[in-house]
Amino acid sequence: MFKLYKKLSTRDWILLAVLVGLTVLQVYCTMTLVDYIQNIIQSITYLNYHNNPASISEEMRAFIERSGGWVGWDAFLKIVDNHDPLNAFFSAVANATTGDIWYNGGMMLLIAGGTMATQFLIGIIAAFVASGFTANIRSAVYKKVDSFSIAERDRFSTPSLITRTTNDVQQVMMANILMLRMAFAAPVTAIWAIIKIKAASTSLTLATIVAVVILLVFLFGLMFIVMPKFKVMQKLIDKLNGAARENLSGVRVIRAYNAEQFEQGKFETANTAITRAQLFTGRMMSTMSPVMILVMNGVALAIYWLGASLINKGETDYPTIIAFMQLASQIIMAFMMLVMMFVLMPRAQVSAKRINEVLETPLSVHDPDEEKELTEKGTIEFKNVSFGYSESSAPVISDISFKAEQGETVAFIGSTGSGKSTLINLVPRFFDATEGEVLVDGANVKDIKQKTLRSLIGYVPQKGLLFSGTVKSNIALGKDGLSDEQIIKAAKIAEADEFITKMENGYDSEISQGGKNVSGGQKQRLSIARAVAIEPEIFIFDDSFSALDYKTDKKVRENLKELGATKLIVAQRIGTILDADKIIVLDSGKVVGSGTHKELLHSCDVYREIALSQLSKEELGL
């Protein structure tokens, strides 16, 4: 977890220094309070003896009688003047006043108030630093995840990344709040109290040390047992989030196939597993409280038992034993604070490791140190490009070469799994080619910063994805400062203006998360409008016309043609790509045909087979 402390700001380190100072002041106040507790008990005892000499112990009264009886404090002090221990005792008794009690009591209140004030400030600073630290971690994780390519996201899985950004960060925050309040205070309190105890009585100190050793042995044994379970627990939370996410995102399919019981079973399996892990760790951790109480009561019993013996021998007095008990309690309380840290630290350590795994993951797609100059405009070229996933031995696409000039439309068609979407995803660098070069505007995409590259591209995914907000905010997502006129123009090109104006609030109508309150065709048209709005040099359509009827499909393509931008189109429908300048036919990741529609009908068997599966020979002119 200490690796994460690099996220602390300079202000946080200054506050931590203040926190250490306040902690030392708090411990000083606590230790001083013990001294004044001892003093006030002694003051009350001496005042009682002063006002009632008969209450003095039998041994003292025998000494008084041997000395000629009670003759008053002044005369009596002269008798015991050469007897140092008695002289000190009787001097204190003779000089005892009510003012001593008021003074010691007042100092106790003052120091208690100081302790309360320092604890209050420590709590505020700890919460402030921990919250800021956590916010920095959460932002760093989010930023890192946002920079991941699809390969890194697939490595972790979406549910796991959500858990790491939320639950794991929360575990780290809770541990750090506790650690900032107690990590320094607990050992300082324990060491300070042990030093004061040792000065009071060696035998009583030994009893306290034995109790602390027993406590430490128990704690380390407990952590050894529960630590592995904490590691498992975070992984189980990933599975639980995955099951819940899958159920929510696929609710329509689940209900259509009456699969509610099946999905509930998957969720219950994950839920039962994490419940068992939590029960195990909870039961093991619950043993700490009775053990702590047993140890504390055992220490108290030992101190009072040994203290009574020491008092009877005249080696100490009652106020000293009370002060000793207070110090012993401070030591046990210090270790109780450490116990509370031990409860959260193992799980927080696991969470910190999972967070560091995200932060330390090397990016497969990264920006160049220096960006190359773009020498062309609106061109895309593939030079012997191949791509394969790291976990797969076989390439997805192999030796692909073509060039799209400015304003041209290049279409890709092929059977499912032929590599069409993978190919076009190499242009905006969602992946990087494993072999060959992908060039945009005359420069290798690896030599162009991602922000620059993607500002040239209007990307429309296969599944129209909208975000919660308004129609206007969804269309204007890719470019700041778009005017209403530009937004409306983009919507008209995408043939979306007609249905938008019929919505209750027009362009200010609300869009629910994922665009669940609009149809599939409307989502696709809004996605196309979003791409048009940024006025790109290049459009990439990943089967983005599939939800449109033929008439709307044709009209949208005609509108796009007037823009003069280069277009890469992945399509399943022959009708969508009939007018393309070049059609590339893919089969098992390889180019098996390239040319216009008419050329491919006669030269490419795969293309002709696809065409005949959708249109008749008469319609195709065969």
Secondary structure, 3 states (H helix, E strand, C coil): CHHHHHHCCHHHHHHHHHHHHHHHHHHHHHHHHHHHHHHHHHHHHHHHHHHCHHHCCHHHHHHHHHCCCCCCHHHHHHHCCCCHHHHHHHHHHHCCCHHHHHHHHHHHHHHHHHHHHHHHHHHHHHHHHHHHHHHHHHHHHHHHHHHCCHHHHHHHCHHHHHHHHCHHHHHHHHHHHHHHHHCCHHHHHHHHHHHHHHHHCHHHHHHHHHHHHHHHHHHHHHHHHHHHHHHHHHHHHHHHHHHHHHHHHCHHHHHHCCCHHHHHHHHHHHHHHHHHHHHHHHHHHHCHHHHHHHHHHHHHHHHHHHHHHHHHCCCCCHHHHHHHHHHHHHHHHHHHHHHHHHHHHHHHHHHHHHHHHHHCCCCCCCCCCCCCCCCCCCCEEEEEEEECCCCCCCCCEEEEEEEECCCCEEEEEECCCCCHHHHHHCCCCCCCCCEEEEEECCEEHHHCCHHHHHHCEEEECCCCCCCCEEHHHHHCCCCCCCCHHHHHHHHHHCCCHHHHHCCCCHHHCEECHHHCCCCHHHHHHHHHHHHHHCCCCEEEEECCCCCCCHHHHHHHHHHHHCCCCEEEEECCCHHHHCCCCEEEEEECCEEEEEECHHHHHHHCHHHHHHHHHHCCHHHHCC
